Amino acid sequence: MSKSDSSPSLSRRSLFKGLGLLPLAAALPGCSDPVATADAQTPARYTPQFFSAAEWDFVVAACDRLIPHDDIGPGAVEAGVPEFLDRHMLTPYASGAIWYMQGPFLEAPSEFGYQGRLALRDIVRVGIGAIDAHCKQAFQGKTFAQLEATQQEDLLKAAEGGKLELEGISSKLFFSNFLGEVKNGYFADPKYGGNRNMGAWKMIGYPGMRADYIDWIGVRDKAYPLGPVDLSGKRG
């Protein structure tokens, strides 16, 4: 996750190239909501509608650590992933409106799916608040966004392994959901706010919404010769 170390970055990009784009569409049912459609604003000019200023600082900093810019592809921040997250938190999917949200609420093996009481946007919001509270106590009043990059990475790694003790939420639950949203934003169609200029699709050679590329589906030794096309018809 560090910008200074090329090996983790290469490993990260290799992982991304193995991800399928088809399951991603199934993860975004709420993004058909009008509030999820993005424009050409830059990350610096976008005004979040869901996240508070403090939460937004965390989102930008965490996205930058999870997918930093390198010579292989764009980072999450420049790709607009924070904007995607903010827009997605306003959808029926993120609010739990299309989830089954009745009890019993319990800890269950992963194969049974999520069994908790918090909807996605609550998991994200509670988790961000809990991590910032932890940071203020452990780092003399500093929030996550105010820490050094290496400190941020250490905290995210601890959360990933469930080793970060947080108030009111499992750090592993928060991290897995937050990381999933970051991946979704990085690879989703640009109309949802992330994957700006189809940078992630270009990186992995994904053709996007091109009408016919069936002859290339089984090709593994050659790169697809044409740039991607997004849902609006824009060519990359």
C-alpha positions as CSV (number, residue, x, y, z in Angstrom):
1,M,0.0,0.0,0.0
2,S,3.0,2.3,0.2
3,K,3.9,4.6,-2.7
4,S,7.6,4.2,-2.0
5,D,7.6,0.4,-2.4
6,S,7.0,-0.9,-6.0
7,S,6.6,-4.6,-5.0
8,P,3.3,-4.2,-3.1
9,S,2.0,-2.0,-6.0
10,L,2.9,-4.6,-8.6
11,S,1.2,-7.2,-6.5
12,R,-1.9,-5.0,-6.1
13,R,-2.2,-4.4,-9.9
14,S,-1.7,-8.2,-10.6
15,L,-4.6,-8.8,-8.2
16,F,-6.8,-6.3,-10.0
17,K,-6.1,-7.9,-13.3
18,G,-7.5,-11.1,-12.0
19,L,-10.8,-9.5,-10.9
20,G,-13.9,-10.0,-13.0
21,L,-15.9,-6.9,-14.0
22,L,-19.2,-8.8,-14.3
23,P,-19.7,-9.4,-10.6
24,L,-19.1,-5.7,-10.0
25,A,-22.3,-4.8,-11.8
26,A,-24.3,-7.0,-9.4
27,A,-22.7,-5.2,-6.4
28,L,-24.1,-1.8,-7.5
29,P,-27.9,-2.2,-7.7
30,G,-28.5,1.1,-6.0
31,C,-26.3,3.1,-8.4
32,S,-29.2,3.5,-10.8
33,D,-30.4,6.3,-8.4
34,P,-30.0,9.7,-10.0
35,V,-27.8,11.0,-7.2
36,A,-25.2,8.4,-8.2
37,T,-24.5,9.9,-11.7
38,A,-21.3,11.9,-11.8
39,D,-20.1,14.8,-13.8
40,A,-16.6,16.0,-14.8
41,Q,-15.7,17.6,-11.4
42,T,-12.2,17.0,-10.1
43,P,-11.7,15.4,-6.6
44,A,-10.7,18.8,-5.2
45,R,-13.8,20.5,-6.4
46,Y,-16.3,17.8,-5.6
47,T,-18.5,18.7,-2.5
48,P,-19.6,15.6,-0.6
49,Q,-23.3,15.2,0.1
50,F,-23.1,12.3,2.5
51,F,-19.8,12.5,4.3
52,S,-19.0,15.3,6.8
53,A,-15.8,17.2,6.3
54,A,-13.9,15.0,8.8
55,E,-15.3,11.9,7.3
56,W,-14.3,13.1,3.8
57,D,-10.8,13.7,4.9
58,F,-10.6,10.1,6.1
59,V,-12.1,8.7,2.9
60,V,-9.6,10.6,0.7
61,A,-6.7,9.5,2.9
62,A,-7.7,5.9,3.1
63,C,-8.4,5.6,-0.6
64,D,-5.0,7.0,-1.3
65,R,-3.4,4.4,0.9
66,L,-5.4,1.5,-0.4
67,I,-4.9,2.2,-4.1
68,P,-2.0,4.7,-4.5
69,H,-0.9,6.1,-7.8
70,D,2.0,4.3,-9.5
71,D,3.6,3.8,-12.9
72,I,1.1,1.0,-13.7
73,G,-2.2,2.8,-13.2
74,P,-4.1,5.7,-11.5
75,G,-4.6,5.9,-7.8
76,A,-8.0,5.8,-6.2
77,V,-8.2,9.5,-5.5
78,E,-7.3,10.7,-9.0
79,A,-9.8,8.1,-10.3
80,G,-12.6,9.7,-8.3
81,V,-13.2,6.8,-5.9
82,P,-14.0,9.1,-3.0
83,E,-16.7,10.8,-5.1
84,F,-18.1,7.3,-6.0
85,L,-18.2,6.4,-2.3
86,D,-20.0,9.6,-1.3
87,R,-22.6,9.1,-4.1
88,H,-23.1,5.4,-3.4
89,M,-23.8,6.1,0.3
90,L,-26.9,8.0,-0.8
91,T,-28.4,5.0,-2.7
92,P,-31.1,2.6,-1.5
93,Y,-28.6,-0.2,-1.5
94,A,-26.2,1.6,0.9
95,S,-29.1,2.6,3.2
96,G,-30.3,-1.0,3.5
97,A,-33.7,-0.1,1.9
98,I,-33.4,-3.2,-0.3
99,W,-31.7,-5.4,2.3
100,Y,-33.4,-7.8,4.8
101,M,-32.8,-5.9,8.0
102,Q,-34.8,-7.7,10.6
103,G,-33.3,-9.8,13.4
104,P,-32.0,-11.9,14.8
105,F,-28.7,-10.1,14.5
106,L,-25.7,-12.3,15.2
107,E,-22.1,-13.2,14.2
108,A,-22.2,-15.9,11.6
109,P,-19.7,-17.7,9.3
110,S,-19.0,-15.7,6.1
111,E,-20.8,-18.3,4.0
112,F,-24.1,-17.2,5.6
113,G,-23.6,-13.6,4.6
114,Y,-23.8,-10.5,6.7
115,Q,-26.1,-10.9,9.7
116,G,-25.6,-7.6,11.5
117,R,-27.9,-4.6,12.2
118,L,-26.0,-1.9,10.4
119,A,-26.6,-1.0,6.8
120,L,-23.6,-0.4,4.5
121,R,-23.5,3.4,5.0
122,D,-23.8,2.9,8.8
123,I,-20.9,0.4,8.8
124,V,-18.8,3.0,6.9
125,R,-19.8,6.0,9.0
126,V,-19.5,4.2,12.3
127,G,-16.2,2.7,11.3
128,I,-14.7,6.0,10.2
129,G,-15.7,7.7,13.5
130,A,-14.3,4.8,15.5
131,I,-10.9,4.8,13.7
132,D,-10.6,8.6,14.1
133,A,-11.5,8.3,17.8
134,H,-8.8,5.6,18.2
135,C,-6.3,7.8,16.4
136,K,-7.0,10.8,18.5
137,Q,-6.4,8.7,21.6
138,A,-3.3,7.0,20.3
139,F,-1.7,9.9,18.4
140,Q,-2.1,12.9,20.6
141,G,-5.3,14.2,19.1
142,K,-4.5,13.5,15.5
143,T,-7.1,12.1,13.1
144,F,-6.4,9.3,10.6
145,A,-5.9,11.8,7.8
146,Q,-3.3,13.8,9.8
147,L,-1.1,10.7,10.3
148,E,2.0,9.8,8.3
149,A,1.4,7.4,5.4
150,T,3.2,4.5,7.2
151,Q,1.1,5.0,10.3
152,Q,-2.1,5.0,8.2
153,E,-1.0,1.8,6.5
154,D,-0.3,0.1,9.8
155,L,-3.7,1.0,11.0
156,L,-5.4,-0.3,7.9
157,K,-3.4,-3.5,8.0
158,A,-4.5,-4.0,11.7
159,A,-8.1,-3.3,10.7
160,E,-7.9,-5.8,7.9
161,G,-6.8,-8.5,10.3
162,G,-9.4,-7.6,12.9
163,K,-6.6,-6.6,15.3
164,L,-7.6,-3.0,15.7
165,E,-9.9,-2.6,18.7
166,L,-12.6,-0.1,17.9
167,E,-15.6,1.2,19.9
168,G,-18.9,0.0,18.5
169,I,-17.8,-1.9,15.5
170,S,-15.5,-4.7,14.3
171,S,-12.5,-3.3,12.5
172,K,-12.5,-6.2,10.2
173,L,-16.2,-5.7,9.3
174,F,-15.5,-2.0,8.5
175,F,-12.3,-2.7,6.5
176,S,-13.8,-5.4,4.4
177,N,-16.8,-3.2,3.5
178,F,-14.8,-0.1,2.9
179,L,-12.2,-1.9,0.7
180,G,-15.1,-3.5,-1.3
181,E,-16.5,-0.1,-1.9
182,V,-13.1,1.3,-3.0
183,K,-12.7,-1.6,-5.5
184,N,-16.3,-1.0,-6.8
185,G,-15.6,2.7,-7.3
186,Y,-12.3,2.0,-9.0
187,F,-13.7,-0.4,-11.6
188,A,-17.3,0.8,-12.0
189,D,-18.5,2.8,-15.0
190,P,-17.4,6.4,-14.8
191,K,-21.0,7.6,-14.6
192,Y,-21.0,6.6,-11.0
193,G,-18.1,8.9,-10.0
194,G,-15.1,6.6,-10.0
195,N,-12.9,5.1,-12.7
196,R,-12.4,8.6,-14.1
197,N,-11.5,8.6,-17.8
198,M,-11.8,4.8,-17.7
199,G,-8.3,4.7,-16.3
200,A,-8.8,1.4,-14.4
201,W,-10.3,-0.3,-17.5
202,K,-7.4,0.9,-19.6
203,M,-5.0,-0.5,-17.0
204,I,-6.4,-4.0,-17.2
205,G,-7.4,-3.9,-20.9
206,Y,-11.2,-4.2,-20.3
207,P,-13.2,-3.1,-23.3
208,G,-16.1,-1.7,-21.3
209,M,-19.4,-1.5,-23.1
210,R,-18.2,-2.4,-26.6
211,A,-20.9,-4.2,-28.5
212,D,-18.9,-7.2,-29.7
213,Y,-15.6,-8.5,-28.5
214,I,-16.5,-12.2,-28.2
215,D,-13.6,-13.2,-30.4
216,W,-11.2,-11.9,-27.7
217,I,-12.7,-13.4,-24.6
218,G,-10.5,-16.5,-24.8
219,V,-7.3,-14.6,-25.9
220,R,-4.7,-14.5,-23.1
221,D,-1.5,-13.8,-25.0
222,K,-2.5,-10.5,-26.7
223,A,-3.9,-7.2,-25.4
224,Y,-7.3,-6.1,-26.7
225,P,-6.4,-3.6,-29.5
226,L,-9.2,-1.1,-28.9
227,G,-9.8,1.3,-26.0
228,P,-12.8,1.0,-23.7
229,V,-16.3,2.5,-24.1
230,D,-18.4,3.6,-21.2
231,L,-22.2,3.5,-20.7
232,S,-22.5,7.0,-22.2
233,G,-20.8,6.0,-25.4
234,K,-17.6,7.8,-24.6
235,R,-14.4,6.2,-26.0
236,G,-11.3,5.9,-23.9
